[in-house]
Amino acid sequence: MRAWVYSKAGKSLASALTLSKTARRPPSPLPADKLLVRVTHMSPNPADHKVPEIGQLASLALTRSFTASPGMDYAGVVEEVGAKINNTTTSRNAVSYKPGDKVFGKVESTPFGTLGEYIQPFPNGCVPLPPSVSPASASTLGTAAQTAYQTLIPYITPGAGDEVFVNGGSGGVGTFAIQIAAKVLGCVVTTSCSSRNTSLCSSLGAATVLDYATTDIASALRARGQVFKLVVDCVGGSPADLYTAANDYLLPSGTFVQIGGDFSPSALCATASRAMWPGFLGGGKRAYKFLVMETRRDDLVQLAQWMAEGKIEAVIDGDVYPFEEAPKVFEKLQTKRTRGNLVVKVSD
Ligand SMILES: NC(=O)c1ccc[n+]([C@@H]2O[C@H](COP(=O)([O-])OP(=O)(O)OC[C@H]3O[C@@H](n4cnc5c(N)ncnc54)[C@H](OP(=O)(O)O)[C@@H]3O)[C@@H](O)[C@H]2O)c1
């Protein structure tokens, strides 16, 4: 099959990718608890390049292979259904597939990532594509939208008008977090981004947009007083720490949820300090959680339904990239300046 593969990412996965037209296909016969899906679209996420760029050991631990294709999120077409798949009750939503079904979702760490033509997802990461949703849009739901969903749903009372601050509203997760909070849950959303993305964030439903290049975000939030129920931090630790400042802008019952951050020593220290530095020694006093997204079939079904109903939409950065240009999407992702999500067309 055709696949972009790497064996050693070095400092840049984009430059380590090579296009193979004879790449190894996922195992045959198909395991009974998996599906075989032909990928039509994939959407990359920062973790796709950050983890291999830590070093070959991290990549090996993740994929258990010396050669792998990156990518977790996809839309595609079912080619084959594992013997134990249909009529299982792994979720509230019945599982039933046949070859030819259009699907989308997320694969877990594997050598056969979504930047290759064939993948073998488990049914919890494979959901029917609603007829009115385009595969390109659905390919962005697996990680970006699902992460946004899981940062909001446990903490927000729908329709109560809770105030939410989304730090980094213009990226893959942020664009979904703004929409789910404002348009689905009825929250009043404040967000941060640079000036080129202000109108995008407003159009997605943010009531207040702060330009992080010209505004001291912590001071601007402090000036609002203790009004926020939730912070969704898509950026991570910074010198003027938003978490410590949250003592002054989060409600005493509010929660600070962080998802963003790098694997650099300074970023890891900033995250560890948020989690462990006690409030009585000058640390943050509000509830803090570092969320690691889990793939859940019911969450994906709900997100697809909201997309089909027009409550949320995928913000796709530029055009859908042709398969041959896939390294360009990783170059772009590395800049941390993606607007919404990037999408690659993998096959017809
Ligand atoms: N924990 C988990 O399970 C999980 C899941 C998904 C993602 N993540 C992590 O969450 C983070 C966000 O993911 P993503 O997919 O949304 O990333 P992304 O799409 O690459 O984010 C890019 C966006 O971040 C904005 N940005 C950059 N620096 C900023 C700053 N200082 N303040 C505000 N906005 C800033 C940029 O806006 P401008 O261009 O306007 O600067 C750009 O639109 C990443 O670190 C990713 O690894 C974690």
The ligand as an ORCA input file, in Angstrom:
! r2SCAN-3c Opt
* xyz 0 1
  N      -3.675     16.184     26.539
  C      -4.265     15.717     25.427
  O      -4.913     14.665     25.422
  C      -4.127     16.534     24.165
  C      -4.979     16.298     23.079
  C      -4.861     17.120     21.963
  C      -3.897     18.129     21.933
  N      -3.077     18.278     22.999
  C      -2.074     19.372     23.025
  O      -2.822     20.585     23.120
  C      -2.132     21.623     22.450
  C      -3.062     22.257     21.437
  O      -3.363     21.310     20.425
  P      -3.923     21.826     19.032
  O      -4.141     20.653     18.164
  O      -5.040     22.783     19.270
  O      -2.633     22.656     18.532
  P      -2.469     23.588     17.298
  O      -3.639     23.455     16.404
  O      -1.132     23.336     16.735
  O      -2.479     25.058     17.960
  C      -2.111     26.104     17.147
  C      -2.798     27.363     17.626
  O      -2.248     27.757     18.876
  C      -2.295     29.171     18.925
  N      -1.282     29.665     19.849
  C       0.054     29.451     19.790
  N       0.660     30.052     20.850
  C      -0.326     30.657     21.571
  C      -0.340     31.446     22.760
  N       0.784     31.729     23.436
  N      -1.533     31.887     23.215
  C      -2.678     31.597     22.555
  N      -2.725     30.878     21.401
  C      -1.564     30.398     20.928
  C      -2.004     29.619     17.515
  O      -2.663     30.834     17.321
  P      -1.938     32.045     16.562
  O      -1.563     31.527     15.199
  O      -3.007     33.085     16.538
  O      -0.719     32.373     17.357
  C      -2.613     28.511     16.652
  O      -3.866     28.848     16.103
  C      -0.866     20.989     21.861
  O       0.190     21.207     22.781
  C      -1.220     19.516     21.789
  O      -0.070     18.687     21.840
  C      -3.161     17.516     24.104
*
